[in-house]
Each structure stands twice: as structure tokens, then as C-alpha cells.
């Protein structure tokens, strides 16, 4: 993967030198000489920038820079962390956009094989397609969570763009996608047909108002995710202070950092990307907010607790709840108090779905089941298992 990566800019390297001792910038090993990557032994996170934005529907030739985000992130102090971070620099634009996709897929795939979590700074969100394709060699199906105002489904028959790429993920082989969830969508930005299609595909869509009213509701969604991405358009423009951010509505700084931490504490999330980034060199508050989002994700990973091993009954309790013609089987971890519900497994079908026999849920969903209400996510997951 070394041939695809260019060093961190000299400006960022110089900024790192003047930072106080103890900051992240003093602790992160970085790629500052071309071809001389940091040692990846015992590394848990790798920052990777993707300088690709040519499939942005509003592209008029502007360049992407991640210097402001790196400088802001480097200036933060770590928490009580034990996991090592490296910065591998940037993937430059290829001769064609597809070349950039190939480079990102190759780099992310190589990191995943080393159990290193890629932390991706991205230009156009269409490069998420390449992030997803890096999982082609995984033995399991993939769940993807996108924090976004839009579903970005688009028309799979039309060229890919930063507003139309999920359709390609769904229809292109190999078929790896089990579930796609969107957190914080805003109805007026999405065609009614796409809202209906999300439901027909048994995907999960959570409106902005529902998430902000009870942000803890997203924890089980994140717990079941492999890929988590953030389109910064999901953040209200006043929080970013960014002149090109068009929407006054969205998540505030506290909420978006909480979502990032929920993604981090998930034992399953193995890559995290922040997309639709432009040049924030004149917008320090926006760059710092993105840096803090990354900080909270890393913080979450450092405090992960393995609580999903259900082979030893000393570590969990089982509750069986008759609901209509079903008997729902819930499991509660004694370590964390988190809940799961079993999914019926179709044993005669040999697919990648075997890992999806336990679905993360909430205590409230367990209580609702005792009141004869089957959780909607359980119904959707079962239907997808049966397709």
C-alpha cells in the first residue's frame, strides 16, 4: 500500500514540532518522508486522507486539504489511552476517480487485515464505496451506518457521485451489505421515493428529531455496525462556521461527538470515515469540531468492553418473552448491562449471515416485548434473513 500514500504536509510536520509535550501530535508516528511509512506493529489506528472530490455534484475544480484537521487533532491531549495511532498521510487523486477508489480499497483492506482501524478523512463521500469494497474478503456480511442528512441511494444505473453511491453498493458484486442505517436524515432533503425504498429494502432510517430526542437510541445501531461514516452536512452550519455548509439544521457539537463515541465503544466497528471535507484552513472552529469527533471515536475504542461472548452463562442472563406466535429470546450482559435479542437462523441456507443470529437491542425494546410489541428492527432483520 506504500505506493498509494503521500506524506503528511511539511506545514503539519512543522506545526507538530511546536506543540506541547503530551499532545497527540507528539505521540503519533507519521509518514513524513515519501516511501518511509511508520512501523505498524502494535498499532490500533491509522489516519488516512483521501484527496478525491471529482465526483462531487458541485465540483468546480477546488482542491481538498486536510492540514487544518490534522493540526487540530494533533493539538489535543489523549485520554487514558493504551492504543497507538499512526498517520499514513494522503491518497492523492488518481488519473481517474476509479484509480483513487482502487488505492483506498487497497489501503483499507491492508489495514483491516492487520486489525488496524482506518480513520479516514475524505473529500467526496462517494469514496465510501471504496471503503466498503475493502471488506470484499471478509467472511461475514457488512453493516454500514451513515450519519447524514441524505440517504444517498441514487440510481445504480447512473454514474456514481457523492450524492448517489449506495445504490452501487447494493447492486454490485460481491454482495456484502446486510444492513444500511442512516442517522439524522432530514425528510425535505430526500425524495419520497428514496424514503419508501429504504423501507422496502428493510434498511433503518432515523430522523434527526428522533435521534436528538433520545440519542442513546443509536447505541444498538452502532453496536451492530462494521463501517461508520459521517457526512459533515449532518452537522448544523452554525456549529461548523463553514461558509459552504448550507443547512441550519443538524446535529450540534455535543451530539455529533456522542454519536462518535457510541461508534467507538462498539466492539464491531472496524473503520470510521469523515467525508465531504474541504479546505478548512480559514475555519478553525470547524476543523476543531471534526478533530474532536475523531477524538471521541478513538476514546470510545479505548474503552471497549468485550461483552458479546455468550458461551459462558455466568456472564449473561436469558429472558424468554412470548409475543403473539413468537418466543423472543433476550440476553443481557452482566458486564455492561447491554441487551441482545436472538434472530431465527435458517440453518439450511449457507450464507454469510451466520454472525447475525444476535441483534443488539435496548432494555426498552425488551420491556415493549413484554407488552406484546415485537421490535421493528427484529422484524426487519428476520425478513432480510429470509430473503
C-alpha positions, 0 to 999 in steps of 0.5 A: 500500500506504500505506493498509494500514500503521500506524506503528511504536509511539511506545514503539519510536520512543522506545526507538530514540532511546536506543540506541547509535550503530551499532545497527540501530535507528539505521540503519533508516528507519521509518514513524513518522508515519501516511501518511509511509512511508520512501523505498524506493529502494535498499532490500533489506528491509522489516519488516512486522507483521501484527496478525491472530490471529482465526483462531487455534484458541485465540483468546480475544480477546488482542491481538498486539504486536510492540514487544518484537521490534522493540526487540530487533532494533533493539538489535543491531549489523549485520554487514558489511552493504551492504543497507538495511532499512526498517520499514513498521510494522503491518497492523492487523486488518481488519473481517474476517480476509479484509480483513487477508489482502487488505492483506498480499497487497497489501503483499507483492506491492508489495514483491516487485515492487520486489525488496524482501524482506518480513520479516514478523512475524505473529500467526496463521500462517494469514496465510501464505496471504496471503503466498503469494497475493502471488506470484499474478503471478509467472511461475514456480511457488512453493516454500514451506518451513515450519519447524514442528512441524505440517504444517498441511494441514487440510481445504480444505473447512473454514474456514481457521485457523492450524492448517489453511491449506495445504490452501487453498493447494493447492486454490485458484486460481491454482495456484502451489505446486510444492513444500511442505517442512516442517522439524522436524515432530514425528510425535505432533503430526500425524495419520497421515493428514496424514503419508501425504498429504504423501507422496502429494502428493510434498511433503518432510517432515523430522523434527526428529531428522533435521534436528538430526542433520545440519542442513546437510541443509536447505541444498538445501531452502532453496536451492530455496525462494521463501517461508520461514516459521517457526512459533515452536512449532518452537522448544523452550519452554525456549529461548523462556521463553514461558509459552504455548509448550507443547512441550519439544521443538524446535529450540534457539537455535543451530539455529533461527538456522542454519536462518535463515541457510541461508534467507538465503544462498539466492539464491531466497528472496524473503520470510521470515515469523515467525508465531504471535507474541504479546505478548512484552513480559514475555519478553525472552529470547524476543523476543531469540531471534526478533530474532536469527533475523531477524538471521541471515536478513538476514546470510545475504542479505548474503552471497549468492553468485550461483552458479546461472548455468550458461551459462558452463562455466568456472564449473561442472563436469558429472558424468554418473552412470548409475543403473539406466535413468537418466543423472543429470546433476550440476553443481557450482559452482566458486564455492561448491562447491554441487551441482545435479542436472538434472530431465527437462523435458517440453518439450511441456507449457507450464507454469510449471515451466520454472525447475525443470529444476535441483534443488539437491542435496548432494555426498552425494546425488551420491556415493549416485548413484554407488552406484546410489541415485537421490535421493528428492527427484529422484524426487519432483520428476520425478513432480510434473513429470509430473503 
